[in-house]
């Protein structure tokens, strides 16, 4: 099962805005099915110390309240 989109040579030749559009389009396919599958896989495999913050990030993204969030480890 395909759970993600990766940068290949074709994508690396695009501008950042074009890459963002490709990634957003991929994860929005199938009524956001690709996004929800990726979310499930990430949350199942992530270190427990990051699970809460990543869950919050996913929730905020789904609500349209945040574009991206990058936690800094302590």
ABEGO torsion letter per residue (X at the ends): XBABBBBBAAAAABBAAAAAAAAAAAAABGGGAAAAAAAAAAAAABBAAAAAAAAAAAAAAAAGABABBBBBBX
